[in-house]
Amino acid sequence: MRAALGRTHLVPGPYGETPVWAYNGTVPGPEVRVRQGDRLRVIVENALDEETTVHWHGVRTPNAMDGVPHLTQEPIAPGETFTYEFDAVDAGTFWYHPHQNSTVQVGRGLYGPLIIEEAEPVRVDRELTWILDDWRLTKSAVISDDFGNRHDLMHNGRIGNTVTINGRVPESIAVRAGERVRLRLINAANARIFALDFADLEPIVIALDGQPVTAHAPANGLVVLGPAMRMDLILDMTGRPGSRTTVVDRFYQGLEYRLLDLAHAEAVLRGGPPDWPVELPANPLAEPDLRDAIRHEVTFNGGMMGQMVMAEMGGSMGDGASGGMMGNMMNMMHGEGIWFINGKAATGHVMDPLLTLPHGRTCVLTMTNATAWHHPIHLHGHSFRVLSRDGQPTAHREWQDTVLMAPREKVEIAFVADNPGDWMFHCHILEHQAAGMMGVIRVSGKDERI
């Protein structure tokens, strides 16, 4: 896989090609598709003028294969190569992207899908992968060069003005009445959150972040994906032959827009949804033992209006979060860190661990979003169960690796610390990560259970 400058038609005519950064000349990069249990070996060549890495998002790789510059590997210098090799232990929908200068490198097009197939996939008529992204383009369809500006860093990140599916502004996709589709959704945007409304169709969620979940309809009928999150849907095409179903993104109130149409052909495949099972087989994840858990509190704070939100929420912040918080707000205003985890802003990928966990122990993190903005919080090297939101148990105890936290929300997650190494723990709004909302969780290399 070669990372290099390229050009692609993001938007239709009369616009020309947009200069991008791409893997193997395409945006998204090539689909990597393997079977569960396969060993994956990818040689990455860096043809950029700056260092890069590849992170395999959501995949439980050995630490040395995680693609975090200076923490798990030396970055790949221009003209150099690095070989990533690991076992595909979990089936599911994953993706890959750089962890070096990621606001720019991901924002210019460096990402692609990684699909690990189950030994016995669910039965469908067709499978589709949609990589959702947005781009901040100028009037000449060139990517705006205002990466890392202070407004984006302090607010909700780099929101673009042009949304693509698989690297193109979509118009419609042809479907057949009665067809059953497995739709794999990946949000590769720097900061945009999607809430897709499939109109009269009734999507069923069968996996989140690659991990199977009890099949269910999405809350309020909206398919919500924060940056880096994935969702697998079963979508039965129940529209009338010859009709069009418009998919609308409704996340930002007052800024709703048509994403694309599902155009039903005149020919009918079948008269109604098939009676096929939709449950996926479980992946080999260790179940958290809540009776023997190590518990920590984590508070995310900072950003525009952060001081006001902290004052509203009072003093019940996390481990070490409250002391010096107002001083951190002053530092933020002087450009010395904008976002914080437990009162500390990261200045790079190498730092003292936020937590050190004994190998094999269950960890429960009670996380508080003490900010005015959403944050998709991602843990490398592990999947975790989402136990509760604002004190209410989750309906499905879903496994995720990236959980979207609403402003002022408290979320409780649990995982078994069974993958040794130093693992990034950060907001996946890439501008928030770059401006400090990033930490390290260390998992020791041997079982220290007493």
LINMOGI-V242203 format. One record per backbone hydrogen bond with DSSP energy under -1.0 kcal/mol. NH is the residue of the N-H (numbers start at 0). CO is the residue of the C=O. If there is no record, write none. Layout:
nh->NH co->CO
nh->NH co->CO
//
This chain:
nh->2 co->44
nh->3 co->21
nh->5 co->19
nh->7 co->17
nh->9 co->7
nh->14 co->11
nh->17 co->7
nh->19 co->5
nh->20 co->107
nh->21 co->3
nh->23 co->1
nh->25 co->22
nh->28 co->110
nh->31 co->112
nh->33 co->114
nh->35 co->116
nh->36 co->87
nh->37 co->34
nh->39 co->85
nh->41 co->83
nh->43 co->81
nh->44 co->0
nh->45 co->79
nh->46 co->2
nh->51 co->75
nh->54 co->96
nh->56 co->54
nh->56 co->94
nh->58 co->55
nh->60 co->58
nh->64 co->61
nh->65 co->62
nh->69 co->72
nh->71 co->67
nh->72 co->67
nh->75 co->51
nh->78 co->45
nh->79 co->76
nh->81 co->43
nh->83 co->41
nh->85 co->39
nh->87 co->37
nh->88 co->86
nh->91 co->115
nh->93 co->113
nh->94 co->56
nh->95 co->111
nh->96 co->54
nh->104 co->100
nh->105 co->101
nh->107 co->103
nh->108 co->105
nh->109 co->104
nh->110 co->108
nh->111 co->95
nh->113 co->93
nh->114 co->31
nh->115 co->91
nh->116 co->33
nh->124 co->179
nh->125 co->179
nh->127 co->181
nh->129 co->183
nh->131 co->185
nh->132 co->163
nh->134 co->161
nh->137 co->141
nh->140 co->137
nh->143 co->135
nh->148 co->145
nh->152 co->148
nh->153 co->149
nh->154 co->150
nh->156 co->151
nh->158 co->156
nh->160 co->134
nh->161 co->134
nh->163 co->132
nh->164 co->167
nh->165 co->130
nh->168 co->9
nh->172 co->260
nh->174 co->262
nh->177 co->236
nh->178 co->175
nh->180 co->234
nh->181 co->125
nh->182 co->232
nh->183 co->127
nh->184 co->230
nh->185 co->129
nh->186 co->228
nh->187 co->131
nh->193 co->224
nh->195 co->222
nh->196 co->247
nh->200 co->197
nh->203 co->233
nh->204 co->215
nh->205 co->231
nh->206 co->231
nh->207 co->210
nh->208 co->229
nh->210 co->207
nh->212 co->205
nh->215 co->204
nh->220 co->217
nh->221 co->218
nh->222 co->195
nh->224 co->193
nh->227 co->186
nh->228 co->225
nh->230 co->184
nh->231 co->206
nh->232 co->182
nh->233 co->203
nh->234 co->180
nh->236 co->178
nh->237 co->235
nh->242 co->239
nh->244 co->261
nh->246 co->259
nh->247 co->196
nh->248 co->256
nh->249 co->194
nh->254 co->251
nh->256 co->248
nh->258 co->246
nh->259 co->246
nh->260 co->170
nh->261 co->244
nh->262 co->172
nh->263 co->242
nh->264 co->174
nh->268 co->176
nh->269 co->176
nh->275 co->273
nh->284 co->282
nh->291 co->288
nh->293 co->361
nh->295 co->363
nh->297 co->365
nh->299 co->367
nh->300 co->339
nh->302 co->337
nh->303 co->153
nh->305 co->302
nh->308 co->304
nh->309 co->305
nh->310 co->306
nh->311 co->307
nh->312 co->308
nh->316 co->314
nh->318 co->296
nh->320 co->317
nh->324 co->321
nh->327 co->323
nh->328 co->324
nh->329 co->325
nh->330 co->326
nh->331 co->327
nh->332 co->328
nh->333 co->329
nh->334 co->331
nh->335 co->330
nh->337 co->434
nh->338 co->434
nh->339 co->300
nh->340 co->343
nh->341 co->298
nh->343 co->340
nh->345 co->435
nh->353 co->439
nh->354 co->439
nh->356 co->441
nh->358 co->445
nh->359 co->416
nh->360 co->357
nh->362 co->414
nh->363 co->293
nh->364 co->412
nh->365 co->295
nh->366 co->410
nh->367 co->297
nh->368 co->408
nh->369 co->299
nh->369 co->367
nh->374 co->404
nh->376 co->402
nh->377 co->425
nh->378 co->400
nh->379 co->423
nh->383 co->399
nh->384 co->413
nh->385 co->397
nh->386 co->411
nh->387 co->411
nh->388 co->391
nh->389 co->409
nh->391 co->388
nh->393 co->386
nh->399 co->383
nh->402 co->376
nh->404 co->374
nh->407 co->368
nh->408 co->405
nh->410 co->366
nh->411 co->387
nh->412 co->364
nh->413 co->384
nh->414 co->362
nh->416 co->360
nh->417 co->415
nh->420 co->442
nh->422 co->440
nh->424 co->438
nh->425 co->377
nh->426 co->436
nh->427 co->375
nh->429 co->189
nh->429 co->427
nh->431 co->428
nh->432 co->428
nh->433 co->429
nh->434 co->430
nh->435 co->432
nh->436 co->431
nh->437 co->435
nh->438 co->424
nh->440 co->422
nh->441 co->354
nh->442 co->420
nh->443 co->356
//
